[in-house]
Amino acid sequence: MRDEYPRPDLVRERWQTLNGEWDFYEGDGGEKHPIQVPFVPQSALSGIGRCLTSDKLVYERFFTVPKEWDGARILLHFGAVDYECSVWVNGHCAGGHRGGQTPFTLDITALLTGGREHLRVEVTDPLEDETIPRGKQFWRKKSQFIWYTQSSGIWQSVWLEPVDKAHLEWIHFTPDIDKGTVTIEYQVSADTPSPYTVGLDICFCGDRMYAGTTEGTERRGKIIADVFRNRALNGSFHFTGCYWSPEHPYLFDVSACLCDGDQVHDRIRTYFGMRKIQVKEGKVYLNNQPYYQKLLLDQGYWKDGLMTAPTQEELAEDIRRSKAMGFNGCRKHEKVEDPIFLYWADKLGFLVWESMASFWSFTPQSGAAFAEEWRQVIQRDYNHPSIVVWNMMNESWGVPHIYDDRQQQHFARAMYHMAHGLDDSRLVIANDGWEMTENDICAFHTYKHGSEEDIKQQERFRTGVLTLEGLAGLVERPLFAKGFAYAGQPVMLTEIGGIAIQSSSPGQEADPDAWGYTGAEDTQAFLKVYERLIDAVYGSDLLCGFCYTQLTDIEQEQNGLLDEMHQFKLDAAAIKAINDRKETALAFSTVV
């Protein structure tokens, strides 16, 4: 069962999981089945494991609120429910939510009886609707090509939390490594008395770096904390030994409290990283130094759990295995990942390009739904230092006529500016793959690296990656939308490779539907092709990073470096030796 604390960047001591066995019904008047939440009914780990025949789902269970929570407000949290739902407590509607990727919270205090409480969740997931954000979920019954099995209903944790009527609703940290400060913005609940005080205690490696309180009268407030002042050296704030990076994932621990005089209303624990990401001189800079990104395309799917990892350790292991192969980050693909993954990326040191699930057919209504859910993603994940890019749309999905359709161009540009307007501390990509409008990184896709027999295409790839003109011959569509042109941004190949190892395991027949963009007969042949591909990328002074497709096999896609159970298919050290031929960054000094 997924029983870890579901929100690791804002932790309270008291909470209760509602994961585990629920009653499940498909359709109106459908037969009751037990289901294991938070696994979707299409997954094996749910206990059901079949495709659905109805867009309507119902979940039910009973729960009891601990007596020691008497007098507190009781919040009901949902990590994610795909796609639209209403929630009922003891026969009364507590509220609902629309959007399959983002969390929501309901105050259910007034609906509780003080005894055995009944919870019902009614879900609608329009399985064939191409206008809702669905990412890689196929709108037909059987997965095929690049599309995967559908995931409907609850797919992230459900849990209860007691809070005082006065409590912190959110807290955001924006680091400034050049000044040695962090700007802390927060919001308190509407019932918080005025004035109130917010107290902060910030520690690094056990040493207190800041302690202070501020008085507030409005729901929102701001504090600027000087976290390097105790380590000043001749007025310099360049303490790289405190910076967060994949090589040194240093985190600052935070304890925050909300008080009214001597009365403490709320206490939370959280963290942040002192990290800076920027574009400069045609390169991506991490902490004021050029940084070469070696990324993996990560779909975030599991054989038995689909979009939900079996355990949090599986999420951490994906990162450990990726780093063992010499990668320093991932481009999440068409999925907003579980916050637990982002916590482990922060803790273990792994760059993340945060993604959003695309819709397929453009309408003003589908665009509005996408924009609102994307806003919620940025709000939820603002604090994670591992996230360095907000990466929204992919290969013009949802905006198929963006090349010369002004409305779709305006939509992509609006998403770009909205992301920067909500968070200007990260880079933003509106459309990844081709047909760029406004992007902080020119992010292009090509799988035209040539099969082992196609020597001419191998040479076209090797020379094509040297210039933008050469890339134009390797990318499926125009590099830029009509009316837009290269403006000096860093250039990356953000999908390459996709090499399938065609041979099956001993005693196992090969899947006739399995595929990759090119193939290799065995692991040695794969390493030869991979080495040729990466050497060509490293030979280009134009490129400042790449993203290899992909981390794992998924259903019919057999182009992963890990198999569908997320185990190594190849020698990790051999992959790492190839990846390590180019350094990621200049050597970091270690002033601590």
Disulfide bonds with the S-S distance in Angstrom:
none
